[in-house]
Amino acid sequence: MDNENKSYIRSLLTLHNVSVEKLAELMTKELGKSYTRQSLYGKFDRDSLTLKECQAIAKILGYHIAFIKNK
């Protein structure tokens, strides 16, 4: 992710008092695939989060992702 996107996710985690390690644990439960702190940092740095992973992060933090048509 570019620094802006990575910072945005980190800010949301801080706002909700969720560490990247805890996020990895919750994503493992949510998606049934093993995640670690290191694997998430790698995905952030490589800009390789899938939409499904982004939706899981949003759900874990109490949000949802919506596609809204531009006017």
N, C-alpha and C positions, 0 to 999 in steps of 0.2 A: 504494500500500500504506500501511496505517497505519504509523506510525513503528516499531512493534514488529516487523512483518513485514519491513520494509525493513532494520531493524537485524539481524534474524535472518539474512537472506541475506548482508548485509555481513560479519557475524561468521563465517559459514561460509567466505566467500571469503578472509577474513583467515587463518582457521585453516588453510586449504589453500594459502595463499600465491598466490592467484589474483586478479589485478586485474580490475576491471570491463572494462577494455579487452581483456584476455586472454579473459575470459568471452565477450565479444561475438564475438571471433574464433572461439572454439570453438563457440559457438552457431550461427554462420554455417555452419561445416562440418557440424555435427550436423543442422541443420534445413534447410539449403539455401536459406536466406533471409538477406538482408543485415542484420546487427546492428552497431551502433556503441556506443561508450561512452555517447554522448548519448541514443541511442534507448532503451538499457536504463535509464538514470537516469529518462527520461521515463515509461517503463512502471512503474518503481518508484513514482514520485511520483503517477501517475494511478491506481495499483492496477489495471493493465490487462494483467498477465501472464496468458497463457492456461495451461490445464492442460498442454498440450503443451510450452510454454516452461518451466514449472516442472519437468516431468519431465526435460527436457533439462538444466536446471541441476543437478538432483539426480544425473543420470547422469554428467555431467561431473565432479562433485565426489565421485563414488563412492558415491552413495546411490540409493535408490528411494523412491517415494511409494506408500504403501499405504492403502487405505480399510479401517478396522477398525471393526466394528459395536460401538456402545456397549452396555454391559451394563445 
